[in-house]
């Protein structure tokens, strides 16, 4: 008799397990085959998904006209002047959008510019966030343009803005980057408005003009700055000869001293001869914002069509061109001038009022409305999306650099 302890553990002399094992293997094979088939079908098949009502955004505006629509029969009810005005607005928008589309095409076909653009940033003493931003981004900047000087008197004198804060900023920068470019800005901002009269009086007087130039150079040399930036705004056309004379004299004086001079110019203004000013400055900063400004009618701050037109309508050499972008908002109410807000303030306003921020498909600028005393306030703003679109578009003209105004 065979000892059972010597038999294999799974020994089955009657072969009862084999049919069951064979059926189990067959079942597993069938299941795996079916799974393989379903997997193959899911890869090759193109399922029909439900359509979503999502807007089709692109860098180019989606429509030619800027919110002006009327049926043909309604044209008969328009008087001649209104009809001509609407036609002019539509024609202007067509021209702007054509310019934008041409620039977009150029960005796709032009060669890559291997020269790294200079990155400038404006700085202001009156906003604590400006210093915080400077600390965070200093290593990525080539220069700052601090708003530190204001034309103060018709004799050509100017005042400094918060000298204690100035020295704090200078110390902070030079401890980290001893040769960092600082180009202080002088403007004609007085009592919350642009004082064009004081600029005219100073520049038309030889003695005052000379005092201003000498004072600026002395201030720059005393602080070991690399140059000066001029921002005289709201000047009438008859002041342009004096302004050009001033810039010519300043440019010659700074070149002798080995200093640089830049001038800030409005994006689109026929009063300013961009070619002539580029001849008397090392850099021309094109302020590509304020298409609609605080004391004007509500509207986008820098629509893409308008921005594109600003890039091509001047004759500034690319090696001198600095394109200034913006990151702020205007809030228009039912009465009075708009209130300027920082981007952060605009976002908080929308959040506080439970209002959704919308993206205007014509201007490609964001905006929102919210109720105030039975009226709607409209807030137009510029953000990272607008800056991205602008950078892509501006690349077609190969500017020497970019600047950012908060």
Rosetta blueprint (number, residue, H / E / L):
1 X L
2 X L
3 X L
4 X H
5 X H
6 X H
7 X L
8 X L
9 X L
10 X L
11 X L
12 X L
13 X L
14 X L
15 X L
16 X L
17 X H
18 X H
19 X H
20 X H
21 X H
22 X H
23 X H
24 X H
25 X H
26 X H
27 X H
28 X H
29 X H
30 X H
31 X H
32 X H
33 X H
34 X H
35 X H
36 X H
37 X H
38 X H
39 X H
40 X H
41 X H
42 X H
43 X H
44 X H
45 X L
46 X L
47 X L
48 X L
49 X L
50 X L
51 X L
52 X L
53 X L
54 X L
55 X L
56 X L
57 X L
58 X L
59 X L
60 X L
61 X L
62 X L
63 X L
64 X L
65 X L
66 X L
67 X L
68 X L
69 X L
70 X L
71 X L
72 X H
73 X H
74 X H
75 X H
76 X H
77 X H
78 X L
79 X L
80 X H
81 X H
82 X H
83 X H
84 X H
85 X H
86 X H
87 X H
88 X H
89 X H
90 X H
91 X H
92 X H
93 X H
94 X H
95 X H
96 X H
97 X H
98 X H
99 X H
100 X H
101 X H
102 X H
103 X H
104 X H
105 X H
106 X H
107 X H
108 X H
109 X H
110 X L
111 X L
112 X L
113 X L
114 X L
115 X L
116 X L
117 X L
118 X E
119 X E
120 X E
121 X E
122 X E
123 X E
124 X L
125 X L
126 X L
127 X L
128 X H
129 X H
130 X H
131 X H
132 X H
133 X H
134 X H
135 X H
136 X H
137 X H
138 X H
139 X H
140 X H
141 X L
142 X L
143 X E
144 X E
145 X E
146 X E
147 X E
148 X E
149 X E
150 X E
151 X E
152 X L
153 X L
154 X L
155 X L
156 X L
157 X L
158 X E
159 X E
160 X E
161 X L
162 X L
163 X H
164 X H
165 X H
166 X H
167 X H
168 X H
169 X H
170 X H
171 X H
172 X H
173 X H
174 X H
175 X H
176 X H
177 X L
178 X L
179 X L
180 X L
181 X E
182 X E
183 X E
184 X E
185 X E
186 X E
187 X E
188 X L
189 X E
190 X E
191 X L
192 X L
193 X E
194 X E
195 X L
196 X H
197 X H
198 X H
199 X H
200 X H
201 X H
202 X H
203 X H
204 X H
205 X L
206 X H
207 X H
208 X H
209 X H
210 X H
211 X H
212 X H
213 X H
214 X H
215 X H
216 X H
217 X H
218 X H
219 X H
220 X H
221 X H
222 X H
223 X L
224 X L
225 X L
226 X L
227 X E
228 X E
229 X E
230 X E
231 X E
232 X L
233 X L
234 X L
235 X L
236 X L
237 X H
238 X H
239 X H
240 X H
241 X H
242 X H
243 X H
244 X H
245 X H
246 X H
247 X H
248 X H
249 X H
250 X H
251 X H
252 X H
253 X H
254 X H
255 X H
256 X H
257 X H
258 X L
259 X L
260 X E
261 X E
262 X E
263 X E
264 X E
265 X E
266 X E
267 X L
268 X L
269 X L
270 X L
271 X L
272 X L
273 X L
274 X H
275 X H
276 X H
277 X H
278 X H
279 X L
280 X L
281 X L
282 X L
283 X E
284 X E
285 X E
286 X E
287 X E
288 X L
289 X L
290 X L
291 X L
292 X L
293 X L
294 X L
295 X L
296 X L
297 X L
298 X L
299 X L
300 X L
301 X L
302 X L
303 X L
304 X H
305 X H
306 X H
307 X H
308 X H
309 X H
310 X H
311 X H
312 X H
313 X L
314 X L
315 X L
316 X L
317 X L
318 X L
319 X L
320 X L
321 X E
322 X E
323 X E
324 X E
325 X E
326 X E
327 X L
328 X E
329 X E
330 X E
331 X E
332 X E
333 X L
334 X L
335 X L
336 X L
337 X L
338 X L
339 X E
340 X E
341 X E
342 X E
343 X H
344 X H
345 X H
346 X H
347 X H
348 X H
349 X H
350 X H
351 X H
352 X H
353 X L
354 X L
355 X L
356 X L
357 X L
358 X E
359 X E
360 X L
361 X L
362 X L
363 X L
364 X L
365 X L
366 X E
367 X E
368 X E
369 X E
370 X E
371 X E
372 X E
373 X L
374 X L
375 X E
376 X E
377 X E
378 X E
379 X E
380 X E
381 X E
382 X L
383 X L
384 X H
385 X H
386 X H
387 X H
388 X H
389 X H
390 X H
391 X H
392 X H
393 X H
394 X H
395 X H
396 X H
397 X H
398 X L
399 X L
400 X L
401 X E
402 X E
403 X E
404 X E
405 X E
406 X L
